[in-house]
Amino acid sequence: MCITHTLRNLEIQANKLTTYFNWAALQVSGNNTKVTSILHKAKATGIYGADPSTQPRAQLKDKIKVQGQYTQFIKFTDPFMYLGIALTMSLDWSHQQKKMTKNLTNKLNNKLNKSYASPFQTNNIINTAIIPSIAYAFPVVPCTPNLLNTWDQKISRSCCCC
């Protein structure tokens, strides 16, 4: 992640990345190289007209290259995956929270509850695989007490507590 304040500085950072990756004999995946922008107070000042959201795309789409590949432009509100967590530049955590809920529901309802696992095995799977997979994002993603309670209830319904 390279944070800059100008387009020229972003080009310099992209060149540094290219130089490093070439030196280290690493190949960059074009799908994983993204660029975005936030224009602070652009709407209030009117510097880019009534709809300033079109300006970053015009400035950045197919403009920044890393190892000869154009970076992908994403809006600052669009989620992107970073170390398994859905982030947005606007820090909207709802995308990751929905992903966590969907994964939990899928693992419990579609997989574990339809398996032939014994009650002991079910509890073991929940404690060693399912709960840690949700807890992985806790250091980064803020979760409301209601959301945590919802997840806890889903887990409790699948748990075979004796």
C-alpha positions in Angstrom: 0.0 0.0 0.0 1.5 3.3 -1.1 -0.2 6.5 0.2 0.6 9.7 -1.6 -0.9 13.2 -2.0 -0.3 13.8 -5.7 -0.5 11.9 -8.9 3.2 12.4 -9.6 4.2 11.0 -6.2 2.0 7.9 -7.0 3.9 7.4 -10.3 7.2 7.6 -8.4 6.0 5.0 -5.9 4.8 2.7 -8.7 8.2 3.1 -10.3 9.9 2.1 -6.9 7.7 -1.0 -6.7 8.6 -1.9 -10.3 12.3 -1.4 -9.5 12.1 -3.5 -6.3 10.1 -6.3 -7.9 12.5 -6.5 -10.9 15.5 -6.5 -8.5 14.0 -9.3 -6.4 12.9 -11.3 -9.5 9.3 -11.2 -8.4 6.3 -11.1 -10.7 3.4 -8.8 -9.8 -0.1 -10.0 -10.4 -2.1 -7.4 -12.3 -5.3 -8.5 -10.6 -3.8 -7.7 -7.2 -2.4 -4.2 -8.1 -5.1 -1.6 -7.4 -5.2 2.2 -7.3 -7.8 4.4 -5.8 -8.3 8.0 -4.7 -10.3 10.1 -2.2 -10.9 13.7 -3.0 -11.4 15.4 0.3 -13.8 18.3 0.3 -14.0 18.3 -3.5 -17.8 18.4 -3.5 -17.8 21.3 -1.0 -15.4 23.4 -2.9 -16.9 22.5 -6.3 -13.4 22.2 -7.8 -14.4 19.2 -10.0 -18.0 20.2 -10.6 -21.2 18.8 -9.1 -20.1 15.1 -9.3 -16.4 14.9 -8.3 -16.5 11.1 -8.1 -15.7 10.8 -11.8 -12.5 12.7 -11.5 -10.3 10.0 -9.8 -11.3 7.5 -12.5 -10.3 9.9 -15.2 -7.0 10.6 -13.5 -6.0 7.1 -12.6 -7.7 4.5 -14.9 -5.0 3.0 -17.2 -2.5 5.6 -16.1 -0.3 3.9 -13.4 1.9 1.0 -14.4 3.7 -1.5 -12.2 6.0 -3.9 -14.1 4.4 -2.8 -17.4 0.9 -3.7 -16.2 -1.8 -1.1 -15.6 -3.1 -1.0 -12.1 -6.9 -1.6 -11.6 -8.9 1.4 -10.6 -11.4 0.9 -7.8 -13.7 3.4 -6.1 -12.7 4.3 -2.6 -16.0 2.7 -1.4 -15.3 -0.6 -3.2 -14.0 -3.5 -1.2 -10.7 -5.2 -2.0 -9.1 -8.2 -0.3 -6.0 -7.7 1.8 -4.6 -10.6 3.8 -8.1 -12.2 3.7 -10.0 -9.2 4.9 -12.3 -7.1 2.7 -11.1 -3.5 3.2 -12.3 -0.2 1.7 -10.5 3.1 1.7 -13.5 4.6 3.4 -13.2 2.0 6.2 -16.7 0.6 5.7 -16.5 -2.6 7.5 -20.0 -3.9 6.5 -18.5 -5.8 3.5 -16.2 -7.8 5.8 -19.0 -8.3 8.4 -21.3 -9.6 5.7 -18.6 -11.9 4.4 -17.9 -13.3 7.9 -21.7 -13.9 8.5 -22.0 -15.6 5.1 -19.0 -17.8 5.7 -20.2 -18.7 9.2 -23.6 -19.6 8.0 -22.2 -21.6 5.1 -19.8 -23.6 7.3 -22.5 -24.3 9.9 -25.7 -24.9 7.9 -24.4 -26.2 4.5 -21.4 -28.2 5.6 -21.2 -29.1 9.3 -24.9 -29.7 10.0 -25.2 -31.9 6.8 -22.1 -34.0 7.7 -22.1 -37.2 9.6 -19.8 -35.8 12.3 -20.4 -37.1 15.8 -21.3 -34.5 18.5 -17.7 -34.7 19.8 -16.4 -34.1 16.3 -18.9 -31.3 15.7 -17.8 -29.4 18.8 -14.1 -30.0 18.0 -14.6 -28.6 14.5 -16.4 -25.6 15.8 -13.8 -24.9 18.4 -10.7 -25.5 16.3 -11.7 -24.4 12.8 -14.9 -22.4 12.6 -14.5 -20.0 15.6 -10.9 -19.2 14.7 -11.8 -18.5 11.1 -14.2 -15.8 12.3 -11.8 -14.6 15.0 -9.0 -14.0 12.5 -10.5 -10.6 11.5 -11.3 -9.4 15.0 -8.1 -7.4 15.5 -9.0 -5.3 12.5 -12.8 -5.4 12.0 -15.0 -3.7 14.6 -18.0 -5.8 15.4 -21.1 -4.6 17.3 -22.4 -6.6 20.3 -25.6 -7.4 18.3 -23.5 -8.9 15.5 -21.4 -11.0 17.9 -24.6 -12.2 19.6 -26.0 -13.2 16.3 -22.9 -15.2 15.4 -22.8 -16.7 18.9 -26.4 -17.9 18.5 -25.7 -19.5 15.2 -22.8 -21.4 16.7 -24.8 -22.4 19.7 -27.5 -23.9 17.6 -25.0 -26.1 15.8 -23.0 -27.0 18.9 -23.8 -30.4 20.4 -23.1 -29.4 24.0 -23.8 -32.4 26.3 
